[in-house]
Amino acid sequence: MGEFGLMKLACLKSLLFLSVLCFAHSSEEGYPPEWWAPVDPTDAPSWEILPQDAGPGEVILSKRTELGIFSNFAATEFLFEDFTYASVEGFWQMMKYPDSLLRKDPRKNPKYEWDYSRLEVAALSGFVAKDAGNAGSRVMTDLDINWVSYKGKKMPYRTSEKGEHYDLIRKAMRAKLDQHEEIKNLLIKTGDLVLRPDHDQGANPPPAWEYFKIWMEFRSELLATH
């Protein structure tokens, strides 16, 4: 094949690539393009799903964009059952800590040193809250327990069922939504896009982990009445 033929083939491949790209992102028309702004993978942690990894009709709830407000990590203070939490993550991780209302709580064993109190974890957000929760997870592993507690009541933690823990997380997320008009407006703004997490959750994550699905359920409810 001559030089002209090679150039022609390269042009055809480029046109085909652009056609596929345009088709793949046709459902993104009308949405803010920065939601899909490419990020250099070499500057990203291994756990992160980048904005450009979204498939056709999808968007990543990336902490790099305004959609990061849907993350449990986001510092979005909310009132839930007469107590204020700095974030859903703070609420989540707090439940791993010793509970003054729970009788015979094995987590109160003096062998465990806690850097935070339960109430202090509730006031955390972002990776600080996550790190505090990791400390709680290590104690759970050491004690060989798979439960957390809320208001003196134990409940299964990692489970495939939509049980009490799932219900609490969903209610906390709902409180966050109801108390922040900007979150409500942004959720409606995502229209019919499929929301995806910005981190790998592994195979068969518990329902409470799938916050993106809960947000889509809330969006359906909002759009039905909007």
Secondary structure, 3 states (H helix, E strand, C coil): CCHHHHHHHHHHHHHHHHHHHHHHCHHHCCCCHHHHCCCCHHHCCCCECCHHHCCCCEEECCCCCHHHHHCCCCCCCEEECCEEECCHHHHHHHCCCCCCCCCCCHHHCCCCCCCCCHHHHHCCCHHHHHHHHHHHHHHHHHHCCCEEEECCEEEECCCCCCCHHHHHHHHHHHHHHHCCHHHHHHHHHCCCCEEECCECCCCCCCHHHCHHHHHHHHHHHHHHHC
